């Protein structure tokens, strides 16, 4: 994955669409909520998350959780995990219509 602003933005839009679908399913899973990004290695992603939630006011249903203290910054790099989750979602379905069982597979990736 390139780290152009456009590719980061597209990646995050997919990621938060995935989280929106997980919210719709009322999914109980350790990765069912956004875990943030590593401030040292993934700061471009943190900046883009802020842009999406604050400037564009998208994903309002997740805003309180994502922007709450400590939720945007993880203690470990998360990009690889999120990439695996999104790859698994594409493997399972081309659209965003997946069930609870599929959601667990996606989040376990």
N, C-alpha and C positions, 0 to 999 in steps of 0.2 A: 504494500500500500504506500502510495506517495503521501507526503505530508503537506500537500498544497492546501491552502485554505478551503478550496472547493471540495477536495476529497475528504478532509476532516469534517466539514459541514455535512456532506452526504452520508458519511459513516455515522455521525451522531444522529442524524434524522432517522436512519434505519434503526439505530440502537434504541432511541426513545420511542419509536413506533413499536418495537418489540416489547419494551416495558409497558407501553400503553395496553397492548394485547394481554400481557401477563396480569395487569391490573384488572382488565375486563373479566378475566377468568378467576379472580380472587385467589390467585396462586400462592400457596405456602411453600417457599423454597428459600434457601439462604441467598440465592442470587436473583430473587424476584424483584428486588429493589436495586437501584443504581448504587454502585460501590465507590464511585469517584475515579480519579486518575492520580497517578503519582506526580507530585508537584515538580520533582527534579527532571524526570524523563518525558513527561506527558503534559507539560504546561500549556502547549498549544491547544490541546483538547479541552483543558479547563477553561481557557479563554473563550473557546467556541461554545462550550456549554453555557457560559454566562451570557454570551450574545444571543443564543437561541431562547433562553428563558427570560432574560431581562429586556433586551432590545426588541426581539421579535415577539415576545410574549406567547410562545408556543408551548404546547404540552402543559397547559394550566393545571390539569389534574395532578401532575407530578411536581409542580413547582415548589410547594411547601416542603416536600421531602428532599428534593434535590438541592435546593438552596439553603436548607437548614444547616446549622453549624456542623462542620466536619464531614458533610456528606459528599462534597465535591472533591475532596482530597483523600486518597487512599494511602495506606502505609506501604503499599507494594505496587509495582506496575500492573495495570489491568488491561492494557490494550490487547494483548494476545488472547486473553480470556474472552473479551468482548468479540474479537474477530472470530474465534471458534464458535461462539454462540450464534453469531449472524450467519456463518457458513453452514452450521447445522440447520438453522431455520430455512435457508435456501434449499438445502438437500431434502428437507421434509416437505416443504410446500413453497410454491412460487408466489403465493399471495400471503396475506397475513391471517388467514383462517386456519388456525391449528387448535387442537383440543388440549385438554389438561395433560394427557399422557405425552403428547408431542412437546408441550411446553417444558415438561421435566427433562426430556431428552435434550432439548435446546439449551436449557440452563445448566445441565450437567456436562456439556461439551467442554 
